[in-house]
Amino acid sequence: MPSPISLQNATDDLTTLLQRYAVRGPRYTSYPTALNFSDSFSEADYQRQLLDARASTSPLSLYVHIPFCRSLCYYCACNKVITKNRGAARRYLDHLHIEIELLAKAIGRCRKVTQLHLGGGTPNFLDDAEMTELIHMLASHFTFDDSKRREYSIEIDPRTVTPESLALLRGLGFNRLSFGIQDTDPKVQQAINRLQPFDDVSALVETARVYRFRSVSTDLIYGLPHQSPTSFEHTLNATIALAPDRIALYHYAHLPQQFKWQRALEKHPMPDASEKLAILQLAIDRLTRAGYLHIGMDHFVKPEDELAIYQREGRLQRNFQGYSTCMSPDVLAIGVSAISSLRGSYAQNHKSLDDYYAALAAGRLPIARGVLLSAEDQLRRFIIMQFACNLKLDCKLLQERFHVTFAQKFADLLPALRQLQHDGILDISHEDITVTERGRLFLRNVCMLFDTSLTADQSRYSKVL
């Protein structure tokens, strides 16, 4: 058994590494990242990509973005529209219908939809009738998979959902729920303008289990005003008591130059860098002791969860919704600002409702920008996603797929890779490069080595730790 001194040395060493690698960088939900999309990518480019995708026989994934929220959470960096106007949903659904018809016409109905995700904003801004209409709309234009393997998920704001609405969602085929908790401390909630009694959240999670949702996830954020290791331990304990299948622990990205409403947080005391590192270390220790596996990039799951199983099998994937079993190589994204991912491209819809509505009113898919992936992009995407998802790069597999020898192709990176090995982040052999248990904290740093698309303005990225 290690002595108390050796344990303290290990903690001090990790703290030093956390400080050294606490830079800014992408979350790698795609490669190239959205900051590298170009407005020269046109609707015609996307239509050609859809035509290629039409020929595939593999399953299909759908993402629908519902942008509306009834109130503003000051930490938020999502594309959303703050409104209490119920008519906003009606107009939006009418335009979603047009986009769905255009997409279905382009890609056909041969491919089964094995994955569906509703995000936002607040998807449950839609009332029960509107939600039913949306699902019927999708099912009328695409072929929904009715097998047990399908994954139909939705992000839930606990403040605006009822047990009856959860029952409806289950009846509509949803089998996964994600609840936004962020922090259970009322003082923190007041500062971020998101008051939600924990008892309400707990009751909803219990209701979800009564209705036999296959999976319940929760989101937490560290780095918010008034947070400390002591206060956040209460949040961790309360969350663990809920026994969610997945816990996402995000580092708050303070980017007030991009999101002006975040300035409202600056009138409150914010945890400094050392306090945030202490919170992160506490969270990792507390969650792993509770039996959760740290699969990397902010996510903790139960050992029997499908994400953990897929990672052990080397099949885990990552997309704009985070980690995924990703039974489909193609994600069709629907709604304002939504980003589609096809085999050879990414395509993003207009970010403003006015532009989104205008394109659809003219009978056009509302594409604003995107990127066609070069052979080099696809090579680097493969490497980045192997590290981010499966914690290992098989150099032989890389050579088989892309006809390159890793040591020759990336000779210029070998000193940096050796440094990561020296720091205990990577294990390097002739056959493969493996992320260590410690290295899971530094996945974004590892991925950044292979990213040739990083912008010079680092302030546009969030801190990796």
N, C-alpha and C positions, 0 to 999 in steps of 0.2 A: 504494500500500500504506500502511495507517495506520501512523503512527509509534508507537514503544513508549509514548510519553507518552499519546497518544490512546487506545491500547488500555487503559492503566492507568486513565485517566479513565472509560472505559466500564465497566470492572470495578467501580470505586469507586461509580459511579452505580447500577449494578445492585444492589450490596450495600446501598446506602441504601434502594432500593425494597424489597428483600427484608425489611429490618428494619421498614420502615414498614407493609408489608402483611401482616406475620406475625401475624395475628389468629386467632381461633377461628371455625370455620364448618363447615357440612355438606359432605359429599362429593358430594351431589346424585346419588345413585343413584335418587332419586325426587323428585317435587315434588307436594304437600307431602312433607316428609321424615317418617321413621318417628316422630320425636319429636312429631309433630302428629296421630298417629292417635288415635282416640277409642274408648273401650270402649262407647260408645253404638251403634257400628256392630255389627250383629248377624248371626247366621247367616242370618236371613231376608233381610237386605240383600244378603248375598253370593249367596244362592240366586237372587235376582232378577237380579243381575249375570250369573250363570252362564247364566240363561235367555236373556238378551239375547245373550250370547256364543255360545250354541248356534246362533243364526240366521246367524252369520258363515260365510263360505266361505274365509276367509283361513287361512293355516297357524297352528299352535299351538306354543307353547314350554312345556316342562316343566322344573321345577326340583325336585330331591329333596334334602332336608337330612338328612344322617346325622350325628347329634350326637356320636357317641362318639369318644373319644381314649384311648389307653393311658397317656399321661402328660400333665402340664400344662406348656405353654409359658407362661412368666411374662408375656410381652408380649401374650398373646392377649386379644381383646375379642369373640370369637365366642360364640355360644350353643353350649355343649358340655357333655358329661357325661364325667367322667374315670372310667374303669373298665377292669379287666382281665377282667371277668366275660363270658365268651363267650355266656352265656345272654341277656345284654341285647339282643344283635342279634336273637335269635329272637323275643323279645316285641315288639320294635320292628317287625320285618317283618310280623308278624301284624296289627299296627294300621295299618301303611302299606297293607296289603291292603284293609282296611275303608275307609280314606280314598280310595284309588284307585277302589274300586267306587262310592262315593258321588259322586265327582267325574265319573267316566265316565257315570254315569246322568244327571247334571245337564246335562252339556255335549254328550254324544253322541259318535259316532265319525266324523263326516263330515270333520272337520278333520285334516289331516295334521300330524304332529309333525315339524317340520323342525329343531327345536333341543331338545336335552336336556342338562342340566347337573347333575352330582352334586357337592354341596359339603358343608361341615361346619364343625366337627368334622373327622373323618378318614373320608372315604367308603370308603377301602380298609381300614377296620376290619372291614368285611364280608369273610368268607373267600370263596374262589372259588365255592363252591356257593351261598352266600347272595347274592352279586352276580349270579350267573346267574338265581337265583330272582327277584330284584328286576326285572331287565330283562325276563324272561319275563312277570312280573306286569304290567308297564307295557304291553308289546307286546300282551298279551291284552285290554287294556281300551281302548287308544288305537290309532290308525292311524299306525304309524311310516312315515316317508318313507324309501324305499329308494334314492333318487337320490344322486348324488355331491355335491349341494349341501348335504346335511344337515350339521349341526354337532352332534356328540355328544361332550361334554367332561366331564372329571372332574378334581378336585383330588387330588393325590397327595402323601402324606407319604413321602419317600424312605427313611425309616428302617423302614418297615413294608410294603414292597412287594418282590416278587421279579420277576425276568425272566419267570418262568412266568405270574405274574399279569398282567403287561403283555400277554403273548400272548393270554391269555383276554379281557382288555378289548378288544383289537383284534378278536378273534373275535366279541365281543358287539356290535360296531358302533361303538365309540368311535373317534373319529379326531382328538381333541385332548386333550393332557395338560398339566396345570399342576403344576410341581414347586415346593414351598416350600423355598427355600434360605435366605433371610433374611440370613445372613452366613457366610462361610467360616472366619472366625477362631475357633479352638478356645476362646480365652478368652471371646469374646463368646457362643459357643454354651454354654459352661459356665454363664455368668451367666443366660442366658435358659432354661436347662434343656432344651436341644435339641441334643444332640451328634449330628452326622452327618458322617462323613468325606467330604470332597469327592470322593474317588475313587469312592465308592459312587454319588454323584449322577451323576458323569460317565459311569459304566458304564450307569446306567439310561437316561440320555439317548441314549447310543449304541444301546442295545437298542431304544428307541422308534423310532429311525430305521431299524433293521433290520426292524422290524415295520411300517414305512411309515405311522406316524401322520402325519397331514397337517400338524399344527402342534404345537410344543412351546413352552410358556411357562414362565417362572421368576418367582418373587416375591423381592424384596429389601426390607429395611427399614433405614432410617437413623434415628439417634437412640437406638440401643440402648447399653447399658453397654459401656464400654471401646472404643467406636468413635472413630476419628480419621480425618482425610482420608488419612493414610498407610496405616492398616490397611484402610480401606474400598476403597482403590485396588486392593489385592490381591483383594478380593471382586469388584470390577468386572472386573478382568483375567481372573479365573478364569471368571466368568460369560460374558463375551464370547467366551472360547475355546470355550465350549459351542455358540456360535452359535444360541441359541434364537430362535424367530421373534418372540416378544414378551417384553418385560421389564417387569414392574410394580415401580416403585420407590416404596414407601410411606413416609410419615413416621410414625414410631411415635407412637401416641396414648397418652400417659401420663395415665390417668384413674383413679387409685387409689381415689378416692371411689366410683366405680362398680364397679371390678374390683379387689377387695381383694388378690388374689394379685400384682398388679403392684407392690405395696409391697416384694416380695422383691428387686426390681431396685434399690431405693434404697440398698441397702448397698454397691453398686458405684459407681464414678465414672461419671457420665453426661456426655455431651458437652453443653456449654452452647450457647446460641443461636447464637453466632458460629461455633462448630465445626460445628454442624449445617448452617448456611448454606454453610460452606466445603465440607462433604461433598456437599451438593446441587449446588453449582456444579461441583465436580469430576465428579460423576456425569453431569451434563448434557453437559459438555464431552467426557468420555471416551466416552460412548455415542454422541453425535452424530458424533464423529470415527471411530467404528467403523462408521458407516453407518446407525445407527438414527434413525428419525424420532420426535421428541417430539410425539405427537398430543394431549397435554394430560392434566391430572389424573393424574399419576404414571405414565403409560404410554408406552413406547417400542417401536416396531415396525420391522421391516424394510420398505423401500419397497414391496416386492411383496406384503406381507401384505394380507389382505382388509380389515382395519381401516383401513389407510392408503388403500387404493383407495376404500372407502366414504366416507372423510372427504373425499377429493379430489372425489368426486361429490356431496357434500352429503347423504349418506344414512346416516351413522353414527348409531347410537342408544346409549342408556345405560340400564342397568337395575341390579337389585340384585346382579348378577354382574359389573358393570363395563361396559366398552365392548363393543358387540355390533353385528353386522350386522343383528341383530333382524329376521329375515325374518317374524316374527310380531308383531302388535300386542298379543297377549295372552300372559301368562305365568301358568300354573297352578303354584303352589308347593305341595309336598307334604312333610309332616313337621313335627316340633315347631319352632315359632318361624318357619316359612317364610312368606314374604310373596308373595302373588299380586298381579299387576298386570293389571287388565282396563281396557278403554277408559275407563270412568268411575269407577274406584275402585281402592283398594288394600285388601287384606285380609290380616291376620296371624293365624297360628295361635297357640295357647297356647304360652307359653315354657317351662312346666314339663312334664315327662313325665307326672306324675300327672294334671294337668288335661287334657293332650292325650289320654291313654288313657281318661279318664273320659268325655269327650265322645264319642269314637268307640264306646266300649262301650254308650253310650246311643243309638247310631245317628245321631249328629249330626256335621256337619262341625265341626272343632275351632277355630272362629273366636273369637278373643279381642278383637280390635279392628280398626279400619280407618278409612277415610275415603271419603266420596262426593265426587267432585270437582265444584266449582261451575264456572260458566263462567269466572269470574275465575281459578280455579286452573288451568284448562286453558290459558288465555291465557298465564299466567306460566310454566307448565310448558313450553309451546312455546318461549318466549323463552330460558329457562334451558337447555333441552336443545339449542337451536340453538347457543348459545355454547359449551356444554360439549363438544358432539360435533363440530360442523362449523365452529366458530370464526368464525361469521358470522351476523348477523341481517339478513335481507332484509326491509326495511320494507314493500316492496310486497306481498310474500307474506304478511306479517303482516296487512296491511290486507285482502287478499283473503279470508283465512281467518277473521278475527275482526272485521272491519269497524271497525277503529280506526286512527287515524293516530298513529304512534309519538310524534311531537313533541308532539301535544296530550295523549295519554294519559299520557305520562311526562315532562311539562314540569318537574315537581318534581325529576326525576333529572338534568336536563341539566347543572347545575353539577358534579355528581359524575362524570358521563360525560366532561365536558370536562377534568376533572382527570386522569382515566385516559388521555385522549388526550394531555394535556401530559406525562404520565409515560411515554409511548411504549408503553402497554399496548393502546390501541384506536386504530383509524383510523375517523373518523366522516365520512360524507358524507350527502347528502340521501337517497340510495337505500339505503344499508346501513351497518352497523357491523361492522367486522372486527377480530378479535383479531390483534395483531401476533405475530411470532415470539417476541419477548420476553414478550408478554402471555400466552403459554401457561402460564407459571409462575404467573400470577395469575387463572386461570379461576374459581376458587372465589370470589375477591373480586368479579369481574365479576358472577357469578351472584347473589351475596348482595344486590346492589343491587335486584334484582327480587323478592326473597323477603320477602313480608309475614308469613310464618309463623315467623320466627326467634324462639326463646324468649328470655326475658330472662336466663335462667341460661346464660351463655356457657360455663361450665365443662363443660357436657354435650357440647360439640363438641370435636373435635380441632383442633389448630393447622393452618392451611392450608399452612404452610411449615415 
